[in-house]
Amino acid sequence: MKLTANWRAVMAHAWSVRLMLLAALLSGLEVALPLMHGFFPLDPGVFALLSFLATVGAFIARFVAQKGISDGNA
């Protein structure tokens, strides 16, 4: 496995990375929700659904060309 030459720029600016971090945060909230005893008045399934949507968005964003980020493999 070889990283792209501009992996730092990709980590800082790519929407796929941002959406994957959002999905991780939502998954963590889903796990932590029972420990908070009603702090969030939402069903845990809401966080699971939002996490799923963020993951799908990250998958799609991975294939969309984003302004200011080239593949760095030239």
N, C-alpha and C positions, 0 to 999 in steps of 0.2 A: 504494500500500500504506500502510495506517495501523495503527500499533501500538495495542493496547488501552490504556486509561487506566491500568491497574494492571499493566503489563508487568513491573515489578520484582518484584511479589509472585508473578506467574506463574513467572518465572525461578527464584525462590527456593524455591517450594513445589510446583510441578506435577510429578507423577510422570512425565508424558511427557518432560519436560526431563531428569529424572534418568536415565530409561531410555535416552534418546538419548545422554547423556554416557557411560553404561556401554557402550553399543554402540560408540561411538567408541574408548573405551579398549580394548575387546576386539579391535576391528579393528586398532588400533595394535600390540597384542601379537602378533596373527597375522602382521603384516608383520615385526615385530622378532624373532620367534622363530628364524628361521634364523640371525640374527646372533649369537644367544646360545649356540649350539652345545650344546644339551642342558641348559640351565639349567632349563627346564620340561620334565619328562618326559612331555609330552602331544603328541598329534598336532595339527598346525596346524588341522585340520578341526574340532577341538573349539572353538577360539576363533571360527571362522566360524559354527558352529552356535549358540553362545552369543550372538554378535553378532546373528544373525538373530532369535533368540528375544527379545532385548532390544528390537530394532527393532519387532517385532510387538507386544510389550507396550506400547511407547511409542505406537504407532498406536492401540491399543485405549484406553489411558489418556487419550489426547487427547479422546475423546468421552465419558468418564465424568466426571460432576460431582464435584468434590472439595471437601470441607468447607473453608471458610475462603477460597476463591478464587472470586470471582464473575467474570463476563465483563468487567466494567468498561466496557461500552458503553451504559450507561443514559443 
